[in-house]
Amino acid sequence: LIPSADLNDVIKDNLVDQISSNNGKVPTNAIVVPAFERKVDPPCSNIESCKGYLQKDPRFLPTLFNDMKECVRDKKCIVFQSDNNWEGHHTTKTQKWLKSEWYDEPSKTDEQKTRTIRQIKCFDSLRYEPYVVLPWCPSAPSTKPQPLAPYYDERFYGYGKNKIQHISHLRYRGVPFYVLPRSFVVHHPHPESNVKQVWNDRKKNKLHGEMDRLYAKYIDELEDEYSDVKGVVPECD
């Protein structure tokens, strides 16, 4: 995944805005970075042929918002994995994002008409697995500082369920999700990895089944641990 040219600056600007509106404290929010992929036909068969696309055309990957709009319009880019895993990123509402619908309307009680980036009110699917920016360092001094975001669970290995496990953990902890304006990441084509082949071959390998069973157990653990948490993002009706 390749970041857009302005991703770092846009993230910093939005973090500053969120800290300012939170009395100077770092809010424990997850900021979703919209994800796309560059399509090629036929798919490249090896690393060298994949590299060749960018070597031959420096504009092969979109680098800024208007480039991405053009790439999607020309059907050269799509939402990441939307052709084989629609649930993975659908909740980001990328079509709204492409129309620059990046901000929520100010509440009627907000006299200053504060502009805030769009908050995700519900998940279209609990298989949502976006790429997110998370706070890490505590904003207040402590003798025993703890990171503001949880670690990935290392029981998940190889391929599959590791990213969705982390998103589920954030959700059960009551972390709110927001969508980053203007910037994105884009997936460069590459051959299928060996571990992905292992994941897909259920007849010869146990990995897929093991991770599926572990994930179901993990969700039960989260429900027990965070049963009293309020503000968990619900699944959409």
Solvent accessible surface area in square Angstrom, and as a share of the most:
residue,aa,sasa,rsa
1,L,83,0.41
2,I,80,0.41
3,P,77,0.48
4,S,4,0.02
5,A,79,0.61
6,D,27,0.14
7,L,20,0.10
8,N,92,0.47
9,D,89,0.46
10,V,2,0.01
11,I,26,0.13
12,K,112,0.48
13,D,84,0.44
14,N,15,0.08
15,L,57,0.28
16,V,92,0.53
17,D,89,0.46
18,Q,22,0.10
19,I,51,0.26
20,S,81,0.52
21,S,80,0.51
22,N,56,0.29
23,N,143,0.73
24,G,53,0.51
25,K,129,0.55
26,V,46,0.26
27,P,22,0.14
28,T,50,0.29
29,N,18,0.09
30,A,0,0.00
31,I,1,0.01
32,V,1,0.01
33,V,8,0.04
34,P,1,0.01
35,A,3,0.02
36,F,0,0.00
37,E,19,0.08
38,R,32,0.12
39,K,73,0.31
40,V,27,0.16
41,D,138,0.71
42,P,99,0.62
43,P,107,0.67
44,C,15,0.09
45,S,93,0.60
46,N,76,0.39
47,I,92,0.47
48,E,119,0.53
49,S,49,0.31
50,C,4,0.02
51,K,98,0.41
52,G,11,0.11
53,Y,68,0.26
54,L,69,0.34
55,Q,133,0.59
56,K,178,0.75
57,D,62,0.32
58,P,111,0.70
59,R,174,0.63
60,F,10,0.04
61,L,11,0.05
62,P,10,0.06
63,T,67,0.39
64,L,81,0.40
65,F,22,0.09
66,N,111,0.57
67,D,42,0.22
68,M,0,0.00
69,K,85,0.36
70,E,71,0.32
71,C,12,0.07
72,V,35,0.20
73,R,170,0.62
74,D,62,0.32
75,K,173,0.73
76,K,98,0.42
77,C,2,0.01
78,I,42,0.21
79,V,27,0.15
80,F,19,0.08
81,Q,45,0.20
82,S,47,0.30
83,D,88,0.45
84,N,118,0.61
85,N,29,0.15
86,W,139,0.49
87,E,43,0.19
88,G,0,0.00
89,H,6,0.02
90,H,91,0.41
91,T,4,0.02
92,T,3,0.01
93,K,76,0.32
94,T,10,0.06
95,Q,112,0.50
96,K,82,0.35
97,W,0,0.00
98,L,16,0.08
99,K,141,0.60
100,S,52,0.34
101,E,78,0.35
102,W,32,0.11
103,Y,74,0.28
104,D,40,0.21
105,E,158,0.71
106,P,49,0.31
107,S,66,0.42
108,K,201,0.85
109,T,123,0.71
110,D,33,0.17
111,E,162,0.73
112,Q,158,0.70
113,K,126,0.53
114,T,58,0.34
115,R,165,0.60
116,T,60,0.35
117,I,10,0.05
118,R,20,0.07
119,Q,57,0.25
120,I,8,0.04
121,K,134,0.57
122,C,39,0.23
123,F,3,0.01
124,D,39,0.20
125,S,8,0.05
126,L,76,0.38
127,R,111,0.40
128,Y,1,0.00
129,E,33,0.15
130,P,2,0.01
131,Y,55,0.21
132,V,36,0.20
133,V,34,0.20
134,L,45,0.22
135,P,16,0.10
136,W,118,0.41
137,C,92,0.55
138,P,46,0.29
139,S,63,0.41
140,A,67,0.52
141,P,137,0.86
142,S,65,0.42
143,T,139,0.81
144,K,164,0.69
145,P,82,0.52
146,Q,126,0.56
147,P,42,0.26
148,L,41,0.21
149,A,4,0.03
150,P,15,0.09
151,Y,151,0.57
152,Y,112,0.43
153,D,31,0.16
154,E,165,0.74
155,R,96,0.35
156,F,13,0.05
157,Y,119,0.45
158,G,47,0.45
159,Y,68,0.26
160,G,13,0.12
161,K,34,0.14
162,N,67,0.34
163,K,40,0.17
164,I,8,0.04
165,Q,1,0.00
166,H,10,0.04
167,I,4,0.02
168,S,10,0.06
169,H,27,0.12
170,L,1,0.00
171,R,28,0.10
172,Y,32,0.12
173,R,84,0.31
174,G,19,0.18
175,V,6,0.04
176,P,35,0.22
177,F,0,0.00
178,Y,36,0.14
179,V,3,0.02
180,L,0,0.00
181,P,3,0.02
182,R,99,0.36
183,S,0,0.00
184,F,0,0.00
185,V,18,0.10
186,V,1,0.00
187,H,34,0.15
188,H,34,0.15
189,P,13,0.08
190,H,100,0.45
191,P,34,0.21
192,E,88,0.40
193,S,49,0.32
194,N,122,0.63
195,V,56,0.32
196,K,53,0.23
197,Q,90,0.40
198,V,55,0.32
199,W,24,0.08
200,N,81,0.42
201,D,50,0.26
202,R,149,0.54
203,K,200,0.85
204,K,170,0.72
205,N,47,0.24
206,K,158,0.67
207,L,14,0.07
208,H,22,0.10
209,G,24,0.23
210,E,60,0.27
211,M,4,0.02
212,D,46,0.24
213,R,158,0.58
214,L,28,0.14
215,Y,34,0.13
216,A,59,0.46
217,K,116,0.49
218,Y,10,0.04
219,I,34,0.17
220,D,83,0.43
221,E,61,0.28
222,L,3,0.02
223,E,85,0.38
224,D,114,0.59
225,E,120,0.54
226,Y,37,0.14
227,S,85,0.55
228,D,122,0.63
229,V,50,0.29
230,K,175,0.74
231,G,63,0.61
232,V,45,0.26
233,V,9,0.05
234,P,74,0.47
235,E,86,0.39
236,C,37,0.22
237,D,192,1.00
